[in-house]
């Protein structure tokens, strides 16, 4: 996590506050922390459990993501992730693992009270909040920087922006080049967010010799096999950008672009498995050298 602040005053205390908040949120939301509040949910299933406001907010965001994507972004894919070997942080995955069996979504059986912080979790259901939690945290962090005229939060390459740096018309944002593909052009972004999701990282080998990755298609219970290798999405909020990027990777180019076309305030760049790239019709106006940015 990186914090960028456009200010002439000492911003070290604000950056420290953001870092502390991220650490607290991780302790609440991480599936890799055995003592996290998320992991403690399974100790008292089949009843209403009071939960912290932080976990409640993120679960409401996860519920929105599930409905927004018609079930493509599913918080109950955790068993599939773990059966494919993603049981520890990616840096600690060392041994080949066996491929998993297809699993059906259980999210329709999870109840999140929209009026107060409590949750009903059925027996045997475990949750992975992953990108939803990270994008929610980045959005909360940038709100903590309200006193500064311009700020950016970079959460492992997913970026949310507020304000514009002095003497500039926009934030200059670059996308990491994917080997073998053309280098993406520089972007000029204002008061928005950009997220990138793909199957080119967090990759490991299963016992049958096939390669697995962390983006699970809930329709198959297995890593996505679409023709989208990486998707970058610009959207009003980082939550929207992250959810859309992962949805595009799972759905693939044709179905993904059809789904995204309903969201006129989103734009995307796709890296495809045939070695080409493509964009939707909303992408070019965000380019640094676009006529509107000159």
C-alpha positions as CSV (number, residue, x, y, z in Angstrom):
1,X,0.0,0.0,0.0
2,X,1.3,3.4,-1.0
3,X,0.0,6.9,-0.1
4,X,0.6,9.9,-2.3
5,X,-0.4,13.3,-1.0
6,X,-0.1,16.6,-2.9
7,X,0.7,19.1,-0.1
8,X,3.4,21.4,1.1
9,X,2.8,20.4,4.8
10,X,4.2,17.4,6.6
11,X,1.9,14.5,5.8
12,X,3.8,11.7,7.6
13,X,1.2,11.5,10.4
14,X,-1.6,11.1,7.9
15,X,0.3,8.4,6.0
16,X,1.0,6.6,9.3
17,X,-2.7,6.7,10.1
18,X,-3.6,5.1,6.8
19,X,-1.0,2.4,7.3
20,X,-2.3,1.7,10.8
21,X,-5.9,1.5,9.5
22,X,-4.9,-1.0,6.8
23,X,-3.3,-3.2,9.4
24,X,-6.4,-3.1,11.5
25,X,-8.7,-3.8,8.6
26,X,-6.5,-6.7,7.5
27,X,-6.7,-8.2,11.0
28,X,-10.5,-8.0,10.7
29,X,-10.9,-9.2,7.1
30,X,-8.1,-11.5,6.1
31,X,-8.7,-15.2,5.5
32,X,-5.0,-15.8,6.1
33,X,-5.2,-14.6,9.8
34,X,-6.6,-17.5,11.9
35,X,-7.7,-15.0,14.5
36,X,-9.4,-12.5,12.1
37,X,-13.0,-11.7,12.7
38,X,-13.8,-13.2,9.3
39,X,-12.4,-16.6,10.3
40,X,-14.2,-16.5,13.6
41,X,-17.6,-16.4,11.9
42,X,-17.6,-20.2,11.3
43,X,-17.4,-20.9,15.1
44,X,-21.1,-19.9,15.6
45,X,-23.1,-20.8,12.5
46,X,-26.8,-21.0,11.8
47,X,-27.7,-18.0,14.0
48,X,-27.6,-14.2,13.8
49,X,-24.1,-13.1,14.9
50,X,-23.2,-9.5,15.8
51,X,-20.3,-8.3,13.7
52,X,-18.1,-5.2,13.6
53,X,-19.1,-2.2,11.5
54,X,-16.0,-2.8,9.3
55,X,-17.0,-6.4,8.5
56,X,-20.6,-5.3,8.0
57,X,-19.6,-2.6,5.5
58,X,-17.5,-5.0,3.5
59,X,-20.1,-7.8,3.6
60,X,-22.7,-5.3,2.3
61,X,-20.2,-4.4,-0.5
62,X,-19.7,-8.1,-1.3
63,X,-23.5,-8.6,-1.4
64,X,-23.7,-5.7,-3.9
65,X,-20.9,-7.2,-6.0
66,X,-22.7,-10.6,-6.2
67,X,-25.9,-9.0,-7.4
68,X,-24.2,-6.5,-9.7
69,X,-22.4,-9.3,-11.5
70,X,-25.1,-11.9,-11.5
71,X,-23.1,-14.1,-9.2
72,X,-19.8,-13.9,-11.0
73,X,-18.1,-12.2,-8.0
74,X,-19.0,-14.7,-5.3
75,X,-17.7,-14.5,-1.7
76,X,-18.3,-18.2,-1.1
77,X,-15.7,-19.5,-3.6
78,X,-13.2,-19.9,-0.7
79,X,-13.5,-23.7,-0.6
80,X,-12.6,-23.8,-4.3
81,X,-9.6,-21.5,-3.8
82,X,-8.4,-23.6,-0.9
83,X,-8.9,-27.0,-2.7
84,X,-6.8,-25.6,-5.5
85,X,-4.0,-24.9,-3.0
86,X,-4.5,-21.2,-2.1
87,X,-4.7,-22.0,1.6
88,X,-1.8,-19.6,2.6
89,X,-0.5,-16.3,1.3
90,X,0.7,-16.8,-2.3
91,X,4.4,-16.4,-1.2
92,X,4.0,-19.5,0.9
93,X,2.5,-21.8,-1.7
94,X,5.3,-24.3,-2.2
95,X,3.9,-27.7,-3.3
96,X,1.7,-28.8,-6.2
97,X,-1.9,-29.4,-5.2
98,X,-4.8,-31.5,-6.4
99,X,-7.5,-29.8,-8.5
100,X,-10.8,-29.2,-6.8
101,X,-14.3,-30.5,-7.5
102,X,-17.0,-28.2,-8.8
103,X,-18.9,-26.4,-6.0
104,X,-22.2,-24.5,-6.1
105,X,-22.5,-21.0,-4.7
106,X,-23.8,-20.8,-1.1
107,X,-24.1,-17.0,-1.0
108,X,-27.9,-17.1,-1.4
109,X,-28.0,-18.9,2.0
110,X,-25.9,-16.2,3.7
111,X,-27.9,-13.3,5.3
112,X,-26.5,-9.9,5.9
113,X,-28.8,-7.6,7.8
114,X,-29.1,-4.3,5.9
115,X,-30.2,-2.4,9.0
116,X,-27.7,-3.4,11.7
117,X,-24.3,-5.1,11.8
118,X,-25.1,-8.8,12.1
119,X,-24.8,-11.9,9.9
120,X,-26.3,-15.3,9.5
121,X,-23.8,-17.8,8.2
122,X,-24.9,-21.4,7.5
123,X,-22.8,-24.4,8.7
124,X,-19.9,-25.2,6.4
125,X,-19.9,-21.9,4.5
126,X,-16.7,-19.9,4.5
127,X,-16.0,-16.5,3.0
128,X,-13.3,-14.9,1.0
129,X,-13.7,-11.1,0.7
130,X,-10.4,-10.6,-1.2
131,X,-10.6,-7.8,-3.8
132,X,-13.8,-6.4,-2.3
133,X,-12.0,-5.9,1.1
134,X,-8.9,-4.4,-0.5
135,X,-10.8,-1.9,-2.6
136,X,-13.1,-1.0,0.3
137,X,-10.1,-0.4,2.5
138,X,-8.4,1.9,-0.1
139,X,-11.6,3.9,-0.4
140,X,-11.9,4.3,3.3
141,X,-8.2,5.3,3.5
142,X,-8.5,8.0,1.0
143,X,-11.4,9.5,2.9
144,X,-9.0,9.8,5.9
145,X,-7.0,12.2,3.7
146,X,-9.9,14.7,3.2
147,X,-7.8,17.6,4.6
148,X,-5.3,17.4,1.7
149,X,-6.1,19.0,-1.7
150,X,-5.1,15.9,-3.7
151,X,-4.4,12.3,-2.7
152,X,-3.9,8.8,-4.1
153,X,-4.0,5.4,-2.6
154,X,-2.1,2.6,-4.4
155,X,-3.2,-0.8,-3.1
156,X,-1.0,-3.3,-4.9
157,X,-1.5,-1.6,-8.2
158,X,-5.2,-0.7,-7.7
159,X,-5.4,3.0,-7.4
160,X,-8.1,5.4,-6.2
161,X,-7.7,9.2,-6.7
162,X,-9.1,12.3,-5.1
163,X,-8.4,15.9,-6.3
164,X,-5.7,16.9,-8.8
165,X,-2.1,17.7,-8.1
166,X,-1.1,21.3,-8.3
167,X,-0.1,22.6,-11.7
168,X,-1.6,19.5,-13.4
169,X,-4.8,18.7,-15.2
170,X,-4.9,15.1,-14.1
171,X,-3.0,12.3,-12.4
172,X,-0.5,10.6,-14.7
173,X,-1.2,6.9,-14.3
174,X,0.6,4.1,-16.0
175,X,-0.3,0.4,-16.3
176,X,2.4,-2.3,-15.8
177,X,3.4,-3.8,-19.2
178,X,2.6,-7.4,-19.6
179,X,5.5,-9.2,-21.3
180,X,4.8,-9.9,-25.0
181,X,2.2,-7.2,-25.3
182,X,2.4,-3.6,-26.3
183,X,3.2,-1.1,-23.5
184,X,-0.1,0.5,-22.4
185,X,-0.3,4.3,-23.0
186,X,-0.2,6.7,-20.1
187,X,-3.6,7.6,-18.6
188,X,-4.8,11.0,-17.4
189,X,-7.2,10.4,-14.5
190,X,-9.2,12.6,-12.2
191,X,-11.4,11.8,-9.2
192,X,-11.8,8.1,-10.1
193,X,-10.2,4.7,-9.6
194,X,-8.4,2.1,-11.7
195,X,-8.1,-1.6,-10.9
196,X,-6.3,-4.4,-12.8
197,X,-7.0,-8.1,-12.4
198,X,-5.5,-11.0,-14.3
199,X,-4.3,-14.6,-14.4
200,X,-0.7,-13.7,-15.2
201,X,0.3,-13.6,-11.5
202,X,-0.4,-15.7,-8.5
203,X,0.0,-18.9,-10.5
204,X,1.0,-22.4,-9.3
205,X,1.0,-26.0,-10.5
206,X,-1.5,-28.7,-9.5
207,X,-0.7,-32.4,-9.1
208,X,-2.1,-33.2,-12.5
209,X,0.4,-30.8,-14.1
210,X,-2.1,-28.1,-14.9
211,X,-1.6,-24.5,-13.9
212,X,-4.0,-22.9,-11.5
213,X,-4.5,-19.2,-10.5
214,X,-6.5,-17.3,-7.9
215,X,-9.4,-16.1,-10.1
216,X,-12.1,-18.7,-9.6
217,X,-15.1,-19.0,-12.0
218,X,-18.0,-19.8,-9.7
219,X,-19.9,-21.4,-12.5
220,X,-17.2,-24.2,-12.7
221,X,-15.6,-24.0,-9.3
222,X,-12.2,-23.9,-11.1
223,X,-9.8,-21.1,-12.2
224,X,-11.1,-19.0,-15.0
225,X,-10.4,-20.3,-18.5
226,X,-11.6,-17.3,-20.5
227,X,-9.5,-15.6,-23.2
228,X,-8.9,-12.5,-21.0
229,X,-5.4,-12.7,-19.5
230,X,-5.7,-9.3,-17.7
231,X,-8.3,-6.6,-17.4
232,X,-7.8,-3.0,-16.4
233,X,-10.9,-1.0,-15.5
234,X,-11.5,2.7,-14.8
235,X,-14.6,3.4,-12.7
236,X,-15.9,6.0,-10.3
237,X,-14.8,4.0,-7.2
238,X,-12.2,1.4,-6.6
239,X,-14.8,-1.1,-5.5
240,X,-16.6,-0.8,-8.9
241,X,-13.3,-1.0,-10.8
242,X,-12.1,-4.1,-9.0
243,X,-15.4,-5.9,-9.3
244,X,-15.6,-5.1,-13.0
245,X,-12.0,-6.1,-13.7
246,X,-12.4,-9.6,-12.1
247,X,-15.8,-10.0,-13.9
248,X,-14.2,-9.3,-17.3
249,X,-11.4,-11.9,-16.6
250,X,-14.0,-14.5,-15.7
251,X,-16.6,-13.8,-18.5
252,X,-14.1,-13.3,-21.3
253,X,-13.9,-10.8,-24.0
254,X,-17.3,-11.2,-25.7
255,X,-19.6,-11.7,-22.7
256,X,-17.5,-9.4,-20.6
257,X,-17.7,-6.4,-23.0
258,X,-21.4,-7.0,-23.4
259,X,-21.8,-6.9,-19.6
260,X,-19.6,-3.8,-19.3
261,X,-21.5,-1.9,-22.0
262,X,-24.3,-1.4,-19.6
263,X,-22.0,0.7,-17.4
264,X,-21.4,3.9,-19.2
265,X,-19.1,5.3,-16.5
266,X,-16.6,2.4,-16.8
267,X,-13.8,1.9,-19.3
268,X,-11.5,-1.1,-19.9
269,X,-8.4,-2.4,-21.5
270,X,-8.1,-6.1,-22.1
271,X,-5.1,-8.3,-22.7
272,X,-6.2,-11.3,-24.6
273,X,-4.8,-14.8,-24.8
274,X,-4.0,-14.5,-28.5
275,X,-1.4,-11.8,-27.7
276,X,-3.5,-8.8,-28.6
277,X,-5.2,-6.1,-26.6
278,X,-8.5,-4.4,-27.0
279,X,-10.4,-1.6,-25.4
280,X,-14.0,-0.5,-25.1
281,X,-15.3,2.7,-26.6
282,X,-14.9,4.7,-23.3
283,X,-11.1,4.0,-22.9
284,X,-9.5,6.4,-25.4
285,X,-10.7,9.7,-23.7
286,X,-8.7,8.7,-20.7
287,X,-5.4,8.6,-22.6
288,X,-2.8,11.2,-21.6
289,X,-2.5,12.4,-25.2
290,X,-6.3,12.4,-25.9
291,X,-7.5,15.7,-27.4
292,X,-9.5,16.5,-24.3
293,X,-6.4,16.1,-22.1
294,X,-4.1,18.4,-24.2
